[in-house]
Amino acid sequence: GPAVSSAPTVLIRRSLPELLKGDSSVLECAITQLSSSDLYVTFQANGVDFPEKQYVDLPASKDPHSITRHFSVPTSHWKKDNIFTCKVNQGFSNSWVSNSTGKLFGG
């Protein structure tokens, strides 16, 4: 039968190198245990997608992949109540959402 792909692990966090440079607005979406190549990554503020899609082109492999995608939060979203997530979208049917950042821009 068809191979059953397990769900990937999706984590969102601040990008540490950028944070050390004083830029706290760059988010990093770390995805592990990826088994499919047909996917793209989106970032959300309060559950609403930013329009930018980051397409992922993975080579065929029997081993799961790990990828990282970065996103700079637009200044218009530097609000203290905003929380951010990232999502892996596979084909038309599957998607996996990360944990939430919590409130990044606490006033």
CNS distance restraints for C-alpha pairs under 8 A (distance, minus, plus):
assign (resid   5 and name CA) (resid  35 and name CA) 6.28 0.50 0.50
assign (resid   5 and name CA) (resid  36 and name CA) 7.83 0.50 0.50
assign (resid   6 and name CA) (resid  33 and name CA) 7.58 0.50 0.50
assign (resid   6 and name CA) (resid  35 and name CA) 7.54 0.50 0.50
assign (resid   7 and name CA) (resid  33 and name CA) 7.25 0.50 0.50
assign (resid   7 and name CA) (resid  34 and name CA) 7.48 0.50 0.50
assign (resid   7 and name CA) (resid  96 and name CA) 7.61 0.50 0.50
assign (resid   8 and name CA) (resid  31 and name CA) 6.60 0.50 0.50
assign (resid   8 and name CA) (resid  32 and name CA) 5.66 0.50 0.50
assign (resid   8 and name CA) (resid  33 and name CA) 4.69 0.50 0.50
assign (resid   8 and name CA) (resid  34 and name CA) 5.10 0.50 0.50
assign (resid   8 and name CA) (resid  35 and name CA) 7.63 0.50 0.50
assign (resid   8 and name CA) (resid  96 and name CA) 7.46 0.50 0.50
assign (resid   9 and name CA) (resid  31 and name CA) 5.56 0.50 0.50
assign (resid   9 and name CA) (resid  32 and name CA) 5.16 0.50 0.50
assign (resid   9 and name CA) (resid  33 and name CA) 6.20 0.50 0.50
assign (resid   9 and name CA) (resid  34 and name CA) 7.80 0.50 0.50
assign (resid   9 and name CA) (resid  98 and name CA) 7.77 0.50 0.50
assign (resid  10 and name CA) (resid  29 and name CA) 6.94 0.50 0.50
assign (resid  10 and name CA) (resid  30 and name CA) 5.90 0.50 0.50
assign (resid  10 and name CA) (resid  31 and name CA) 4.62 0.50 0.50
assign (resid  10 and name CA) (resid  32 and name CA) 6.72 0.50 0.50
assign (resid  10 and name CA) (resid  86 and name CA) 7.66 0.50 0.50
assign (resid  10 and name CA) (resid  87 and name CA) 7.42 0.50 0.50
assign (resid  10 and name CA) (resid  88 and name CA) 7.56 0.50 0.50
assign (resid  10 and name CA) (resid  96 and name CA) 7.08 0.50 0.50
assign (resid  10 and name CA) (resid  97 and name CA) 6.57 0.50 0.50
assign (resid  10 and name CA) (resid  98 and name CA) 4.73 0.50 0.50
assign (resid  10 and name CA) (resid  99 and name CA) 7.43 0.50 0.50
assign (resid  11 and name CA) (resid  29 and name CA) 5.70 0.50 0.50
assign (resid  11 and name CA) (resid  30 and name CA) 5.18 0.50 0.50
assign (resid  11 and name CA) (resid  31 and name CA) 6.41 0.50 0.50
assign (resid  11 and name CA) (resid  86 and name CA) 7.67 0.50 0.50
assign (resid  11 and name CA) (resid  98 and name CA) 4.99 0.50 0.50
assign (resid  11 and name CA) (resid  99 and name CA) 6.01 0.50 0.50
assign (resid  12 and name CA) (resid  27 and name CA) 6.94 0.50 0.50
assign (resid  12 and name CA) (resid  28 and name CA) 5.70 0.50 0.50
assign (resid  12 and name CA) (resid  29 and name CA) 4.59 0.50 0.50
assign (resid  12 and name CA) (resid  30 and name CA) 6.31 0.50 0.50
assign (resid  12 and name CA) (resid  85 and name CA) 6.34 0.50 0.50
assign (resid  12 and name CA) (resid  86 and name CA) 6.38 0.50 0.50
assign (resid  12 and name CA) (resid  98 and name CA) 6.05 0.50 0.50
assign (resid  12 and name CA) (resid  99 and name CA) 6.40 0.50 0.50
assign (resid  12 and name CA) (resid 100 and name CA) 6.92 0.50 0.50
assign (resid  12 and name CA) (resid 101 and name CA) 6.48 0.50 0.50
assign (resid  13 and name CA) (resid  27 and name CA) 5.78 0.50 0.50
assign (resid  13 and name CA) (resid  28 and name CA) 5.36 0.50 0.50
assign (resid  13 and name CA) (resid  29 and name CA) 6.65 0.50 0.50
assign (resid  13 and name CA) (resid 101 and name CA) 6.34 0.50 0.50
assign (resid  14 and name CA) (resid  19 and name CA) 7.04 0.50 0.50
assign (resid  14 and name CA) (resid  24 and name CA) 6.93 0.50 0.50
assign (resid  14 and name CA) (resid  25 and name CA) 7.48 0.50 0.50
assign (resid  14 and name CA) (resid  26 and name CA) 6.08 0.50 0.50
assign (resid  14 and name CA) (resid  27 and name CA) 4.52 0.50 0.50
assign (resid  14 and name CA) (resid  28 and name CA) 5.69 0.50 0.50
assign (resid  15 and name CA) (resid  19 and name CA) 6.06 0.50 0.50
assign (resid  15 and name CA) (resid  24 and name CA) 7.76 0.50 0.50
assign (resid  15 and name CA) (resid  26 and name CA) 5.72 0.50 0.50
assign (resid  15 and name CA) (resid  27 and name CA) 5.33 0.50 0.50
assign (resid  15 and name CA) (resid  28 and name CA) 5.23 0.50 0.50
assign (resid  15 and name CA) (resid  70 and name CA) 7.70 0.50 0.50
assign (resid  16 and name CA) (resid  20 and name CA) 6.09 0.50 0.50
assign (resid  17 and name CA) (resid  21 and name CA) 6.43 0.50 0.50
assign (resid  18 and name CA) (resid  22 and name CA) 6.45 0.50 0.50
assign (resid  18 and name CA) (resid  23 and name CA) 5.21 0.50 0.50
assign (resid  18 and name CA) (resid  24 and name CA) 6.71 0.50 0.50
assign (resid  18 and name CA) (resid  26 and name CA) 6.56 0.50 0.50
assign (resid  19 and name CA) (resid  23 and name CA) 4.92 0.50 0.50
assign (resid  19 and name CA) (resid  24 and name CA) 4.91 0.50 0.50
assign (resid  19 and name CA) (resid  25 and name CA) 7.92 0.50 0.50
assign (resid  19 and name CA) (resid  26 and name CA) 7.63 0.50 0.50
assign (resid  25 and name CA) (resid  72 and name CA) 5.73 0.50 0.50
assign (resid  25 and name CA) (resid  73 and name CA) 5.31 0.50 0.50
assign (resid  25 and name CA) (resid  74 and name CA) 7.89 0.50 0.50
assign (resid  25 and name CA) (resid  78 and name CA) 7.93 0.50 0.50
assign (resid  26 and name CA) (resid  70 and name CA) 6.75 0.50 0.50
assign (resid  26 and name CA) (resid  71 and name CA) 5.58 0.50 0.50
assign (resid  26 and name CA) (resid  72 and name CA) 4.38 0.50 0.50
assign (resid  26 and name CA) (resid  73 and name CA) 6.16 0.50 0.50
assign (resid  27 and name CA) (resid  70 and name CA) 5.63 0.50 0.50
assign (resid  27 and name CA) (resid  71 and name CA) 5.15 0.50 0.50
assign (resid  27 and name CA) (resid  72 and name CA) 6.24 0.50 0.50
assign (resid  27 and name CA) (resid  73 and name CA) 7.28 0.50 0.50
assign (resid  28 and name CA) (resid  68 and name CA) 6.64 0.50 0.50
assign (resid  28 and name CA) (resid  69 and name CA) 5.75 0.50 0.50
assign (resid  28 and name CA) (resid  70 and name CA) 4.56 0.50 0.50
assign (resid  28 and name CA) (resid  71 and name CA) 6.45 0.50 0.50
assign (resid  29 and name CA) (resid  68 and name CA) 5.51 0.50 0.50
assign (resid  29 and name CA) (resid  69 and name CA) 5.17 0.50 0.50
assign (resid  29 and name CA) (resid  70 and name CA) 6.25 0.50 0.50
assign (resid  29 and name CA) (resid  86 and name CA) 6.25 0.50 0.50
assign (resid  30 and name CA) (resid  66 and name CA) 7.45 0.50 0.50
assign (resid  30 and name CA) (resid  67 and name CA) 6.04 0.50 0.50
assign (resid  30 and name CA) (resid  68 and name CA) 4.48 0.50 0.50
assign (resid  30 and name CA) (resid  69 and name CA) 6.66 0.50 0.50
assign (resid  31 and name CA) (resid  66 and name CA) 5.57 0.50 0.50
assign (resid  31 and name CA) (resid  67 and name CA) 5.34 0.50 0.50
assign (resid  31 and name CA) (resid  68 and name CA) 6.14 0.50 0.50
assign (resid  32 and name CA) (resid  64 and name CA) 7.37 0.50 0.50
assign (resid  32 and name CA) (resid  65 and name CA) 6.11 0.50 0.50
assign (resid  32 and name CA) (resid  66 and name CA) 4.24 0.50 0.50
assign (resid  32 and name CA) (resid  67 and name CA) 6.54 0.50 0.50
assign (resid  33 and name CA) (resid  64 and name CA) 4.82 0.50 0.50
assign (resid  33 and name CA) (resid  65 and name CA) 5.68 0.50 0.50
assign (resid  33 and name CA) (resid  66 and name CA) 6.26 0.50 0.50
assign (resid  34 and name CA) (resid  64 and name CA) 5.00 0.50 0.50
assign (resid  34 and name CA) (resid  65 and name CA) 4.84 0.50 0.50
assign (resid  34 and name CA) (resid  66 and name CA) 6.31 0.50 0.50
assign (resid  35 and name CA) (resid  61 and name CA) 7.96 0.50 0.50
assign (resid  35 and name CA) (resid  62 and name CA) 7.74 0.50 0.50
assign (resid  35 and name CA) (resid  63 and name CA) 7.30 0.50 0.50
assign (resid  35 and name CA) (resid  64 and name CA) 4.93 0.50 0.50
assign (resid  35 and name CA) (resid  65 and name CA) 6.41 0.50 0.50
assign (resid  36 and name CA) (resid  58 and name CA) 7.61 0.50 0.50
assign (resid  36 and name CA) (resid  90 and name CA) 7.70 0.50 0.50
assign (resid  37 and name CA) (resid  56 and name CA) 6.79 0.50 0.50
assign (resid  37 and name CA) (resid  57 and name CA) 5.73 0.50 0.50
assign (resid  37 and name CA) (resid  58 and name CA) 4.83 0.50 0.50
assign (resid  37 and name CA) (resid  59 and name CA) 7.05 0.50 0.50
assign (resid  37 and name CA) (resid  60 and name CA) 7.30 0.50 0.50
assign (resid  38 and name CA) (resid  56 and name CA) 7.14 0.50 0.50
assign (resid  38 and name CA) (resid  57 and name CA) 7.05 0.50 0.50
assign (resid  38 and name CA) (resid  58 and name CA) 7.95 0.50 0.50
assign (resid  38 and name CA) (resid  90 and name CA) 5.93 0.50 0.50
assign (resid  38 and name CA) (resid  91 and name CA) 6.21 0.50 0.50
assign (resid  39 and name CA) (resid  55 and name CA) 6.23 0.50 0.50
assign (resid  39 and name CA) (resid  56 and name CA) 5.71 0.50 0.50
assign (resid  39 and name CA) (resid  57 and name CA) 7.61 0.50 0.50
assign (resid  39 and name CA) (resid  88 and name CA) 6.81 0.50 0.50
assign (resid  39 and name CA) (resid  89 and name CA) 5.41 0.50 0.50
assign (resid  39 and name CA) (resid  90 and name CA) 4.41 0.50 0.50
assign (resid  39 and name CA) (resid  91 and name CA) 6.27 0.50 0.50
assign (resid  40 and name CA) (resid  53 and name CA) 6.21 0.50 0.50
assign (resid  40 and name CA) (resid  54 and name CA) 5.28 0.50 0.50
assign (resid  40 and name CA) (resid  55 and name CA) 4.14 0.50 0.50
assign (resid  40 and name CA) (resid  56 and name CA) 5.37 0.50 0.50
assign (resid  40 and name CA) (resid  88 and name CA) 5.92 0.50 0.50
assign (resid  40 and name CA) (resid  89 and name CA) 5.35 0.50 0.50
assign (resid  40 and name CA) (resid  90 and name CA) 6.76 0.50 0.50
assign (resid  41 and name CA) (resid  53 and name CA) 5.86 0.50 0.50
assign (resid  41 and name CA) (resid  54 and name CA) 5.00 0.50 0.50
assign (resid  41 and name CA) (resid  55 and name CA) 6.37 0.50 0.50
assign (resid  41 and name CA) (resid  56 and name CA) 7.44 0.50 0.50
assign (resid  41 and name CA) (resid  69 and name CA) 7.65 0.50 0.50
assign (resid  41 and name CA) (resid  86 and name CA) 6.94 0.50 0.50
assign (resid  41 and name CA) (resid  87 and name CA) 5.62 0.50 0.50
assign (resid  41 and name CA) (resid  88 and name CA) 4.69 0.50 0.50
assign (resid  41 and name CA) (resid  89 and name CA) 6.13 0.50 0.50
assign (resid  42 and name CA) (resid  49 and name CA) 6.57 0.50 0.50
assign (resid  42 and name CA) (resid  50 and name CA) 6.80 0.50 0.50
assign (resid  42 and name CA) (resid  51 and name CA) 7.76 0.50 0.50
assign (resid  42 and name CA) (resid  52 and name CA) 6.60 0.50 0.50
assign (resid  42 and name CA) (resid  53 and name CA) 5.26 0.50 0.50
assign (resid  42 and name CA) (resid  54 and name CA) 6.43 0.50 0.50
assign (resid  42 and name CA) (resid  86 and name CA) 5.64 0.50 0.50
assign (resid  42 and name CA) (resid  87 and name CA) 5.30 0.50 0.50
assign (resid  42 and name CA) (resid  88 and name CA) 6.66 0.50 0.50
assign (resid  42 and name CA) (resid  89 and name CA) 7.66 0.50 0.50
assign (resid  43 and name CA) (resid  49 and name CA) 5.85 0.50 0.50
assign (resid  43 and name CA) (resid  50 and name CA) 5.78 0.50 0.50
assign (resid  43 and name CA) (resid  52 and name CA) 7.87 0.50 0.50
assign (resid  43 and name CA) (resid  71 and name CA) 7.45 0.50 0.50
assign (resid  43 and name CA) (resid  84 and name CA) 7.17 0.50 0.50
assign (resid  43 and name CA) (resid  85 and name CA) 5.79 0.50 0.50
assign (resid  43 and name CA) (resid  86 and name CA) 4.18 0.50 0.50
assign (resid  43 and name CA) (resid  87 and name CA) 6.20 0.50 0.50
assign (resid  44 and name CA) (resid  48 and name CA) 4.96 0.50 0.50
assign (resid  44 and name CA) (resid  49 and name CA) 4.35 0.50 0.50
assign (resid  44 and name CA) (resid  50 and name CA) 5.63 0.50 0.50
assign (resid  44 and name CA) (resid  84 and name CA) 5.48 0.50 0.50
assign (resid  44 and name CA) (resid  85 and name CA) 5.13 0.50 0.50
assign (resid  44 and name CA) (resid  86 and name CA) 5.87 0.50 0.50
assign (resid  44 and name CA) (resid  87 and name CA) 7.74 0.50 0.50
assign (resid  45 and name CA) (resid  49 and name CA) 6.68 0.50 0.50
assign (resid  45 and name CA) (resid  50 and name CA) 7.27 0.50 0.50
assign (resid  45 and name CA) (resid  77 and name CA) 7.69 0.50 0.50
assign (resid  45 and name CA) (resid  82 and name CA) 6.22 0.50 0.50
assign (resid  45 and name CA) (resid  83 and name CA) 5.72 0.50 0.50
assign (resid  45 and name CA) (resid  84 and name CA) 4.65 0.50 0.50
assign (resid  45 and name CA) (resid  85 and name CA) 6.68 0.50 0.50
assign (resid  46 and name CA) (resid  82 and name CA) 5.95 0.50 0.50
assign (resid  46 and name CA) (resid  83 and name CA) 5.32 0.50 0.50
assign (resid  46 and name CA) (resid  84 and name CA) 6.07 0.50 0.50
assign (resid  46 and name CA) (resid  85 and name CA) 7.74 0.50 0.50
assign (resid  47 and name CA) (resid  84 and name CA) 7.40 0.50 0.50
assign (resid  47 and name CA) (resid  85 and name CA) 7.15 0.50 0.50
assign (resid  54 and name CA) (resid  69 and name CA) 7.69 0.50 0.50
assign (resid  58 and name CA) (resid  65 and name CA) 7.82 0.50 0.50
assign (resid  73 and name CA) (resid  77 and name CA) 6.53 0.50 0.50
assign (resid  73 and name CA) (resid  78 and name CA) 7.31 0.50 0.50
assign (resid  74 and name CA) (resid  78 and name CA) 7.11 0.50 0.50
assign (resid  77 and name CA) (resid  82 and name CA) 7.09 0.50 0.50
assign (resid  78 and name CA) (resid  82 and name CA) 7.35 0.50 0.50
assign (resid  78 and name CA) (resid 105 and name CA) 5.94 0.50 0.50
assign (resid  79 and name CA) (resid 105 and name CA) 5.88 0.50 0.50
assign (resid  79 and name CA) (resid 106 and name CA) 7.56 0.50 0.50
assign (resid  80 and name CA) (resid 103 and name CA) 6.16 0.50 0.50
assign (resid  80 and name CA) (resid 104 and name CA) 6.83 0.50 0.50
assign (resid  80 and name CA) (resid 105 and name CA) 4.58 0.50 0.50
assign (resid  80 and name CA) (resid 106 and name CA) 4.42 0.50 0.50
assign (resid  80 and name CA) (resid 107 and name CA) 5.47 0.50 0.50
assign (resid  81 and name CA) (resid 103 and name CA) 5.87 0.50 0.50
assign (resid  81 and name CA) (resid 105 and name CA) 7.53 0.50 0.50
assign (resid  81 and name CA) (resid 106 and name CA) 7.24 0.50 0.50
assign (resid  82 and name CA) (resid 102 and name CA) 7.82 0.50 0.50
assign (resid  82 and name CA) (resid 103 and name CA) 5.76 0.50 0.50
assign (resid  82 and name CA) (resid 104 and name CA) 7.24 0.50 0.50
assign (resid  82 and name CA) (resid 105 and name CA) 7.48 0.50 0.50
assign (resid  83 and name CA) (resid 100 and name CA) 6.43 0.50 0.50
assign (resid  83 and name CA) (resid 101 and name CA) 5.78 0.50 0.50
assign (resid  83 and name CA) (resid 102 and name CA) 5.12 0.50 0.50
assign (resid  83 and name CA) (resid 103 and name CA) 5.05 0.50 0.50
assign (resid  83 and name CA) (resid 104 and name CA) 6.79 0.50 0.50
assign (resid  84 and name CA) (resid 100 and name CA) 5.64 0.50 0.50
assign (resid  84 and name CA) (resid 101 and name CA) 5.33 0.50 0.50
assign (resid  84 and name CA) (resid 102 and name CA) 7.03 0.50 0.50
assign (resid  84 and name CA) (resid 103 and name CA) 7.89 0.50 0.50
assign (resid  85 and name CA) (resid  97 and name CA) 6.89 0.50 0.50
assign (resid  85 and name CA) (resid  98 and name CA) 5.67 0.50 0.50
assign (resid  85 and name CA) (resid  99 and name CA) 6.35 0.50 0.50
assign (resid  85 and name CA) (resid 100 and name CA) 5.02 0.50 0.50
assign (resid  85 and name CA) (resid 101 and name CA) 6.46 0.50 0.50
assign (resid  86 and name CA) (resid  97 and name CA) 5.91 0.50 0.50
assign (resid  86 and name CA) (resid  98 and name CA) 5.45 0.50 0.50
assign (resid  87 and name CA) (resid  95 and name CA) 6.62 0.50 0.50
assign (resid  87 and name CA) (resid  96 and name CA) 5.49 0.50 0.50
assign (resid  87 and name CA) (resid  97 and name CA) 4.30 0.50 0.50
assign (resid  87 and name CA) (resid  98 and name CA) 6.06 0.50 0.50
assign (resid  88 and name CA) (resid  95 and name CA) 5.38 0.50 0.50
assign (resid  88 and name CA) (resid  96 and name CA) 5.21 0.50 0.50
assign (resid  88 and name CA) (resid  97 and name CA) 6.49 0.50 0.50
assign (resid  89 and name CA) (resid  94 and name CA) 6.05 0.50 0.50
assign (resid  89 and name CA) (resid  95 and name CA) 4.35 0.50 0.50
assign (resid  89 and name CA) (resid  96 and name CA) 6.71 0.50 0.50
assign (resid  90 and name CA) (resid  94 and name CA) 5.09 0.50 0.50
assign (resid  90 and name CA) (resid  95 and name CA) 5.83 0.50 0.50
